[in-house]
Amino acid sequence: MHLFKKPARWATAAACGLLALAALPAAPASAAAKDAAPAAPARYAQQRLDWQPCQSGALECAAMTVPRDWYHPGAGADLTVAVSRHRASDPAARRGVLMMAAGGPGASGLGRPAGLAAYSPKLAAAYDIVGFDQRGVGASTQVVCSDQDTVDALFTSGDLRDRSPRAVEATLDRARGFVRDCERQSGGLLPYVTTNQAVHDMDLFRSLLGESKISYYGPSYATFLGAYYATEFPRRVDRVVLDSNIGFTGSWQEFLTGQPMSFQRRFEQDFLPWLAANDATYHQGRTPQEAKASYERLRGALGEHPLDLEGTLVTPNHLDAAATSVIYSGDRFPDLAMVLGVLQHPDAAPPAARKALAEKLRHPLGAQFAADFFSVICQDTPWNHDSDSWVRRSEADSRAYPMAGARELTFASVCASWPRSRAPRVQVTGRGLPSMMMLNSLHDPATHYEGALRAHRETAGSRLITVGGGDHGVYQAHNPCVDAYVEGFLVDGRMPAEDASCEGRPLPDPAAGR
């Protein structure tokens, strides 16, 4: 039994799976922001990166000093951004630097060049592959909000489908308390943990590497980051691949309000039919309707009597958080089926399985991840601050799309309570940029196809590779068709003349692992 076979992806998937809404009020237009942003002062631009072996040994790492505020670089204490590098394996074939970033926002990108180099020898030969922990994250200067208990309560208390006045007010109170903690404990850093500030960090990194241009690959939130970077510094990008796209031509709010629908679609149209087709193995029902009823019975039972699983008190919210996380990848459908079986019959499950599941369910969202996540999404783009309107919207979405709609109010309330943002707005249009390659699966639960299609249509010169199925993150997933498009573009410059498509990978056969 392999519960959660990819533990390193659990935190990122759970966080993105728990996305429900975000962003904040408009600030200066991007053109004005560019005019206001000064060139990097000499003490930043002339620093030397002291490359040393990373702890993992597969990469070189260094610490880069950046200003807290790129628009006022003399104000406030400097920040540290941790950076990494995998040198091109074939210096004679080297064509430059490929920068990559992580999703979330809130995930660590420092170790990712090693994984990409191992996956694609072609990219490893052609590029120095570099990565970083975004400001606020991991080995970089961290932003601090609440402790883990407070974050756990925000996402697991009660039943988020409960729409009683008392339950709704409790949700709003917890969100306001989280924001107050952020304001008290962040040391004034909150306003500067934004995508706009991060792209200036990226450009300093490019400069310190001695490169006039970089190529770029990024999945999920990193598509937002890459699109912003290319828009702010259009003459400093070469080849750009954006994988599993957030709707970066609009606001976080516009994009993320589509997620309840897309998570429900993935659950009902992909996972439940697969589960029913494998009823002989998992015994959850022979039709999708029966399998859904089995899930709802388990959820209802956890609501009436939360399950003490090896010290973790499992509520309906824990179950929904696990489900939305696991359905990011079809390869992990068996993991979710195992979760259902363990929670339905905990006494029959092996002790190791109970312990592993309890550890995975204990913290749906890490406290450090939550701090960076909300700092970014609540400040990058405009946000509706009317809590009453979110109560009404979340009630409707909870009924129509309960898988993720139930927690919509939690996320909306955090951003609705966030201090007003002055982050510069960046309008992504693609004008003046080289062609960008975009990848997206049809049923991606987190970065829904509708948002990717809108971003593609509104970004001049982009090409969209549509992938069947619903996996989130379609490159580095052993899909030969996708790999050929990405590597053909990044290594050889072959961009399709028009949009194209690839079949999705087949869903797992439980019998094959016996």
C-alpha positions in Angstrom: 0.0 0.0 0.0 1.4 3.4 -1.0 -0.6 6.1 0.5 0.4 9.5 -1.0 3.3 8.2 -3.1 4.5 11.7 -3.8 4.8 13.3 -0.3 6.8 16.3 -1.6 3.9 17.3 -3.8 1.3 16.9 -1.0 1.8 20.4 0.6 1.7 22.2 -2.7 -1.3 20.2 -4.0 -3.2 20.7 -0.8 -2.6 24.4 -0.8 -3.6 24.8 -4.4 -6.4 22.4 -3.8 -7.6 24.6 -1.0 -7.5 27.7 -3.2 -10.8 29.4 -3.2 -10.5 33.1 -4.0 -8.1 35.9 -3.8 -6.6 39.3 -4.7 -6.8 42.9 -3.9 -7.5 46.4 -5.0 -6.0 48.1 -8.1 -2.8 50.1 -7.8 -0.8 52.0 -10.5 -0.9 50.6 -14.0 2.0 48.6 -15.1 3.5 51.3 -17.3 3.6 53.7 -14.4 5.0 51.0 -12.2 7.9 50.4 -14.7 8.6 54.1 -14.8 8.7 54.2 -11.0 10.9 51.2 -10.5 14.5 52.3 -10.2 17.5 50.5 -11.6 19.2 48.2 -9.0 21.6 50.2 -6.8 25.2 49.2 -7.1 25.2 47.4 -3.8 22.8 44.9 -5.2 23.8 44.9 -8.9 27.5 44.5 -8.1 27.3 41.7 -5.6 28.9 38.3 -6.4 27.0 35.1 -5.8 29.1 32.8 -3.6 28.2 29.4 -5.2 28.6 26.5 -2.9 27.3 22.9 -3.0 23.7 22.7 -1.8 22.8 20.4 1.0 21.5 17.9 -1.5 24.8 17.9 -3.4 23.2 17.9 -6.8 23.1 21.7 -7.2 25.1 24.8 -6.4 23.4 27.3 -4.0 24.0 30.9 -3.1 22.3 33.7 -1.2 21.3 36.8 -3.1 20.6 40.1 -1.3 17.6 42.1 -2.5 15.9 45.3 -1.3 12.7 44.9 0.7 11.0 47.3 -1.7 12.3 47.7 -5.2 10.5 51.0 -5.5 12.3 52.4 -2.5 15.5 50.3 -2.2 16.9 52.4 0.6 14.0 51.9 3.0 13.8 48.9 5.3 16.1 45.9 5.9 17.4 43.9 3.0 16.0 40.5 2.2 17.7 37.3 1.2 16.6 35.2 -1.8 18.1 31.7 -2.0 19.1 30.7 -5.5 20.3 27.4 -7.1 22.0 26.3 -10.3 22.6 23.1 -12.3 25.3 23.8 -14.8 24.8 22.7 -18.4 26.2 19.1 -18.8 27.4 19.9 -22.3 29.2 23.3 -22.4 29.6 23.1 -26.1 25.9 22.8 -26.6 25.0 25.3 -24.0 22.6 28.0 -25.2 21.9 29.9 -22.0 20.0 29.9 -18.8 16.6 28.3 -18.2 15.0 29.8 -15.1 12.3 27.9 -13.3 10.0 28.7 -10.4 7.6 26.8 -8.1 3.9 26.8 -7.7 1.7 27.7 -4.8 2.4 30.5 -4.2 4.4 29.3 -1.3 6.2 26.2 -2.6 10.0 26.0 -2.6 11.7 26.1 -6.0 15.3 25.8 -4.7 15.7 22.1 -5.5 13.7 21.9 -8.7 16.5 22.4 -11.2 17.9 19.0 -10.1 14.6 17.3 -10.8 14.2 18.9 -14.2 17.8 18.1 -15.2 17.3 14.5 -14.2 14.0 14.3 -16.2 15.3 15.9 -19.4 19.0 15.3 -20.4 18.3 17.5 -23.4 17.5 20.5 -21.3 20.3 19.6 -18.9 22.8 19.7 -21.8 21.5 22.9 -23.4 21.0 25.1 -20.3 22.3 26.1 -17.0 19.0 25.4 -15.1 18.5 27.8 -12.2 15.8 28.1 -9.5 15.1 30.0 -6.4 12.9 30.3 -3.3 10.7 33.3 -3.8 10.9 36.0 -1.2 8.8 34.9 1.8 9.5 31.2 1.1 11.7 28.4 2.4 15.4 29.3 2.6 14.8 32.9 1.6 13.6 35.6 4.0 10.3 34.2 5.3 7.1 36.0 6.0 5.4 35.0 9.3 1.7 35.0 10.0 0.0 32.5 12.4 1.2 29.4 14.2 0.2 26.0 12.9 -2.7 25.5 15.3 -4.3 28.7 14.1 -3.9 27.7 10.5 -5.3 24.3 11.2 -8.4 25.8 12.9 -8.9 28.0 9.9 -9.4 25.1 7.5 -10.6 22.1 9.7 -12.9 23.5 12.3 -16.5 22.4 12.1 -18.0 21.6 8.7 -17.4 24.2 6.1 -20.6 23.2 4.3 -22.5 24.4 7.4 -24.3 27.6 6.4 -25.9 28.4 9.7 -25.4 32.0 10.9 -23.2 30.8 13.8 -21.0 28.7 11.5 -20.6 31.5 9.0 -19.7 34.0 11.6 -17.1 31.6 13.1 -15.5 31.3 9.6 -15.4 35.1 9.3 -13.9 35.5 12.8 -11.2 32.9 12.1 -10.2 34.6 8.9 -10.0 38.1 10.5 -7.9 36.6 13.3 -5.5 35.1 10.8 -5.1 38.5 9.1 -4.5 40.3 12.5 -1.8 37.7 13.3 -0.1 38.5 9.9 -0.1 42.2 10.6 1.3 41.8 14.1 3.9 39.2 13.4 5.2 39.9 9.9 7.5 42.8 10.9 6.1 45.1 8.2 7.1 42.6 5.4 3.6 41.8 4.2 3.2 44.6 1.6 6.4 43.5 -0.2 5.6 39.8 -0.6 4.0 40.1 -4.0 4.6 38.8 -7.5 5.6 42.3 -8.7 8.4 42.5 -6.2 9.5 38.9 -7.0 9.9 39.5 -10.7 12.4 42.3 -9.9 14.3 39.7 -7.7 14.3 37.4 -10.8 15.7 40.1 -13.0 18.5 40.8 -10.5 19.3 37.1 -10.5 19.5 37.2 -14.3 21.8 40.1 -14.2 24.1 38.5 -11.6 24.3 35.4 -13.8 25.7 37.6 -16.6 22.9 36.9 -19.0 21.1 39.4 -21.3 18.2 37.1 -21.7 16.7 34.0 -20.0 14.4 31.2 -21.0 11.8 30.1 -18.5 9.7 27.1 -17.5 7.1 27.3 -14.7 4.0 25.3 -13.7 0.8 26.5 -11.9 1.4 29.8 -9.9 4.8 30.0 -11.7 2.8 30.7 -14.9 1.6 33.9 -13.3 5.1 34.7 -12.2 6.6 34.0 -15.6 3.9 36.0 -17.5 4.5 39.0 -15.1 8.3 38.8 -15.6 8.0 38.7 -19.4 5.6 41.7 -19.3 7.8 43.7 -17.0 11.1 42.8 -18.9 10.0 41.9 -22.4 13.5 42.3 -23.9 15.1 40.0 -21.4 13.1 36.8 -22.2 13.9 34.2 -24.9 11.8 31.0 -24.9 9.0 30.7 -22.3 6.9 27.6 -21.4 3.9 28.0 -19.0 2.4 24.8 -17.7 -1.0 24.5 -16.1 -2.0 28.1 -16.4 -3.5 30.5 -13.9 -5.6 33.1 -15.7 -2.8 35.6 -15.6 -4.5 38.2 -17.9 -7.1 38.8 -15.3 -7.3 38.9 -11.5 -6.9 36.2 -9.0 -10.5 36.6 -8.0 -11.7 36.1 -11.6 -9.6 33.0 -11.9 -10.1 31.4 -8.6 -13.9 31.8 -8.5 -13.8 29.2 -11.2 -12.1 26.6 -9.1 -15.2 25.1 -7.3 -16.6 24.1 -10.7 -13.3 22.6 -11.9 -12.6 20.6 -8.8 -16.2 19.2 -8.9 -15.8 18.4 -12.6 -12.5 16.5 -12.0 -14.0 14.6 -9.1 -17.3 13.7 -10.8 -16.2 13.2 -14.4 -12.8 11.5 -13.9 -12.3 10.1 -10.4 -15.8 8.7 -9.6 -16.1 6.8 -13.0 -12.6 5.4 -12.4 -13.5 4.4 -8.8 -16.7 2.7 -10.0 -14.9 0.9 -12.8 -12.6 -0.5 -10.1 -15.3 -1.5 -7.6 -13.9 -5.1 -7.5 -10.8 -3.6 -5.8 -12.1 -0.7 -3.7 -15.8 -1.6 -3.1 -17.1 1.9 -3.2 -20.0 1.3 -5.7 -20.4 0.0 -9.2 -21.6 3.3 -10.7 -20.3 6.8 -10.3 -23.5 7.7 -8.5 -23.0 4.8 -6.0 -19.4 5.8 -5.5 -20.4 9.4 -4.8 -23.0 8.3 -2.3 -20.3 6.3 -0.6 -18.1 9.4 -0.3 -21.0 11.4 1.1 -21.9 8.7 3.7 -18.3 8.8 4.9 -18.3 12.6 5.0 -21.6 12.6 6.9 -20.3 10.1 9.4 -17.1 12.2 10.0 -19.4 15.2 10.6 -21.4 13.4 13.3 -18.4 11.6 14.9 -15.0 13.0 13.9 -12.5 10.1 13.7 -9.5 10.0 16.1 -6.9 8.5 13.7 -3.6 8.0 15.5 -4.1 11.4 17.3 -5.5 13.3 14.3 -9.1 14.2 14.7 -10.4 13.8 11.2 -13.4 16.0 10.2 -15.3 16.3 6.9 -13.0 19.2 6.0 -9.9 16.9 6.3 -11.6 14.5 3.8 -12.4 17.2 1.3 -8.9 18.6 1.6 -7.3 15.2 0.9 -9.7 14.6 -2.0 -9.0 17.9 -3.7 -5.3 17.4 -3.3 -5.1 13.8 -4.6 -7.1 14.3 -7.8 -4.4 16.6 -9.1 -2.9 13.5 -10.7 -4.6 10.5 -12.2 -1.7 8.4 -11.0 -2.8 9.1 -7.4 -6.4 8.0 -7.8 -5.6 4.8 -6.0 -4.3 6.8 -3.1 -7.7 8.5 -2.7 -9.4 5.2 -2.9 -7.1 3.9 -0.2 -7.9 7.0 1.9 -11.6 6.2 1.7 -11.1 2.6 2.7 -8.9 3.5 5.7 -11.4 6.1 7.0 -14.3 3.8 6.5 -12.7 0.8 8.2 -9.8 2.2 10.3 -9.7 -0.9 12.6 -9.1 -3.1 9.5 -6.3 -1.0 8.1 -2.6 -1.9 8.8 -1.1 0.3 11.6 1.4 1.7 9.2 -1.4 2.8 6.8 -3.3 4.5 9.6 -0.2 6.3 10.8 0.8 7.5 7.4 -2.7 8.8 6.6 -2.9 10.6 10.0 0.3 12.4 9.3 -0.8 13.5 5.9 -4.2 14.7 7.0 -3.0 16.5 10.2 -2.1 19.8 8.6 -4.1 20.6 5.3 -2.0 23.7 4.9 1.3 24.5 6.4 1.6 27.7 8.4 4.6 28.9 6.5 2.9 28.1 3.2 -0.2 29.9 4.2 1.7 33.1 5.1 3.3 33.4 1.7 0.2 32.2 -0.2 -2.1 34.8 1.2 0.5 37.6 1.1 0.7 37.1 -2.7 -2.8 36.3 -3.7 -4.4 39.0 -1.5 -2.2 41.7 -2.9 -1.4 41.1 -6.6 -4.8 42.0 -8.1 -8.1 43.6 -7.2 -10.3 42.0 -4.6 -13.9 42.4 -3.5 -13.9 43.4 0.2 -17.6 43.0 0.8 -18.0 40.0 3.2 -21.7 39.8 2.7 -21.4 39.2 -1.0 -19.0 36.4 -0.3 -21.3 34.8 2.1 -24.0 34.7 -0.6 -21.7 33.5 -3.3 -20.1 30.8 -1.2 -23.5 29.5 -0.2 -24.5 29.0 -3.8 -21.1 27.5 -4.7 -21.3 25.2 -1.7 -24.6 23.8 -3.0 -23.5 23.5 -6.6 -19.9 22.5 -6.2 -19.4 21.2 -2.6 -16.0 19.6 -3.2 -14.3 23.0 -3.1 -17.2 25.5 -2.9 -17.6 24.8 0.8 -14.4 26.4 1.7 -14.7 29.4 -0.6 -15.8 31.7 2.2 -12.6 30.8 4.2 -10.3 32.0 1.5 -12.4 34.9 0.4 -12.7 36.2 4.0 -8.9 36.3 4.4 -8.4 38.4 1.3 -11.5 40.5 2.1 -9.9 41.4 5.5 -6.4 42.0 4.1 -4.9 45.5 4.3 -5.4 47.5 1.2 -2.7 46.7 -1.3 -0.6 49.2 -3.2 1.1 46.6 -5.4 1.5 47.8 -9.0 -0.8 46.2 -11.5 0.7 44.3 -14.4 -1.5 43.8 -17.5 -0.3 40.8 -19.5 -1.1 41.1 -23.2 1.9 39.4 -24.9 2.5 42.4 -27.1 6.2 42.9 -27.7 7.1 39.4 -26.5 8.4 36.4 -28.3 5.9 33.6 -28.6 5.1 31.7 -25.4 4.1 28.0 -25.3 1.2 27.2 -22.9 0.2 23.8 -21.7 -3.0 22.8 -20.0 -5.1 19.7 -19.5 -8.9 19.8 -20.1 -10.0 18.8 -16.6 -7.2 20.3 -14.6 -8.9 20.9 -11.2 -6.8 23.8 -10.0 -5.8 25.7 -13.1 -9.0 25.1 -15.1 -9.0 25.0 -18.8 -11.4 27.9 -19.1 -8.9 30.2 -17.4 -6.0 29.0 -19.5 -8.0 29.4 -22.7 -8.9 33.0 -21.8 -5.2 33.8 -21.0 -4.2 32.2 -24.3 -6.7 34.2 -26.3 -5.7 37.5 -24.6 -1.9 36.9 -24.9 -0.6 37.8 -28.3 1.6 35.2 -30.0 1.0 32.4 -27.5 0.4 28.8 -28.6 -1.7 26.4 -26.4 -1.0 22.7 -26.3 -4.2 21.1 -24.9 -3.7 17.8 -23.1 -6.4 15.2 -22.5 -7.4 14.1 -19.0 -7.1 16.3 -16.0 -3.5 16.2 -14.6 -2.1 19.3 -13.1 1.4 19.9 -14.4 1.7 18.1 -17.7 5.4 18.4 -18.4 7.7 16.1 -16.5 4.7 13.6 -16.3 6.1 11.1 -18.8 3.8 12.1 -21.7 6.0 11.7 -24.8 3.8 14.1 -26.9 4.0 16.9 -24.3 7.8 16.3 -23.8 8.4 16.5 -27.5 6.7 19.9 -27.8 8.4 21.4 -24.8 11.9 20.1 -25.5 11.6 20.8 -29.2 10.8 24.5 -28.4 13.2 25.1 -25.5 16.2 23.3 -27.2 15.6 23.7 -30.9 13.2 26.7 -31.1 10.4 24.7 -32.8 7.1 26.4 -32.0 4.0 24.9 -33.5 2.5 27.1 -36.2 -0.9 26.9 -34.5 -2.4 25.4 -31.3 -2.0 21.7 -30.9 -3.1 18.8 -28.7 -1.8 15.7 -26.9 -3.7 12.7 -25.5 -3.7 12.4 -21.8 -2.0 9.4 -20.1 -4.2 6.4 -19.2 -5.5 6.2 -15.7 -3.9 3.6 -13.4 -5.1 0.0 -13.4 -5.1 -1.2 -9.7 -4.6 -4.8 -10.8 -1.3 -3.9 -12.5 0.3 -3.2 -9.2 -0.5 -6.6 -7.7 
